[in-house]
Amino acid sequence: QVQVVESGGGLVQPGGSLRLSCAASRTVFTMGWYRQVPGRERELVAIITLGGGATYADSVEGRFVISRDNAKNELYLEMNNLEVEDTAVYYCVAMWGSEPHWGQGTQVTVSS
């Protein structure tokens, strides 16, 4: 079992930046960020392995950076040049084997 807690969401203007954090209760191989807006499926934002290999959704490539601190079991998402379309609830996920463990989500709102 893995407990996951996100933090760092909020309101930001278009073009601004935000940093999300996620704390996991134990070390897992793969962690990532997903996001969801009402009425739509949860979608991948970025994932990262224990060794630092990262994969990004096309919509955030070049704007978002995922990173992790393995010593602290923490995951981060640096979001730059935010767009209105990035507005969503962002979820951290920790993969325990093939079983995903989700956080409660944190709201990110991009609006002028």
Buried (B, 14 or more C-beta within 10 A) or exposed (E): EBEBEBEBBEEBEEEBEBEBBBBBEEBBEBBBBBBBEEEEEBEBBBBBBEEEEBBBBEBBEEBBBBEBEEEEBBBBBEBBEBEEEBBBBBBBBBBBEEEBBBBEBBEBBBEE
